Amino acid sequence: MPILAELPNWFITAVAICLGLAFGSFLNVVIYRLPRGRSLSRPGSACPACSRPIRAYDNVPVLSWVLLRGRARCCGARISVRYPLVELVGGLLAWAIVERIVLALPGSTPWWLALLSFSAHLALGLGLVAAAFIDLEHMVLPDSITLGGTALGVLSVPLRPDIDLTGSLVGAALGFLMVWLPFDVLYRAVRGQAGMGFGDAKLVMLAGAWFGWPGAVFVLLAGAVQGTLVTIVVFAVRGRIEEPEAVQQERAELQREIEAAEGDEREALERELARDPLGREPEPGLAKARLPFGPFLVLATLEYLLLGDLIVEQYLALVWV
């Protein structure tokens, strides 16, 4: 049975990048369909503008978008740059996981064990990328990604020698509580609304399941710092923080349903709107602005995934100076 040391690095890297690009293409399907409650497998890929099926030769990651000059062959509609961007991110993420994690394994590691490690970490990374794009557009973090990623973090503990099952479970619990208690329970009691979404707590819980409590703490703090800096810059440049268009449309649609409903149905819809933190339009000003926090938690999680050992090393160096 081949071991890792017997496989050429270039071969491992090439296969990983191809897989990352391919799964990155599927990730575009997840980003578009999952928040809309549509099947991820049926129907096949189709043009968003005219709904015609996309041919296989027009669905090659990145290359098809370049050759088609960013337009659909069927109707000429413009194809968002997000599609090749997500595919590129998938390829780059696969390459980074190979360089930082797979090739760092002992050379005596069986090839199948290295493949399992790569698959688990790539699934984590791609899930996080999908969560970031979905949150940017809809300001929601799907449970299938946050809870599924948490479960994968616990189940994949045997593949990661730097953490044990207890550390994973404690990290997950602490990650959830660090967000839920102060930013949901206490903040809601004082201000009447949540300071952070429930999905954010689950996302930090995911980080804790993968990296233990140090990873959960880093993700929350680094995500907060990066999110604050970006918010200040955007507000300084544009003078306002706008909600995503999809969120505005979903709120308007629910309000139209309320106006058309009567009796108990109307009361139920009104209660649903009142419970939804996005049910009211945001108040003006930086302090009341709504900005998806998930992408910054995702960025911090990816930073810890790929650079966690360096982060810990630098921290210890500062502590012991």
Summary of the structure (lengths in Angstrom):
residues: 321
radius of gyration: 21.7
end to end distance: 46.7
largest distance: 71.1
contacts: 987
relative contact order: 0.10
helix: 71%
strand: 2%
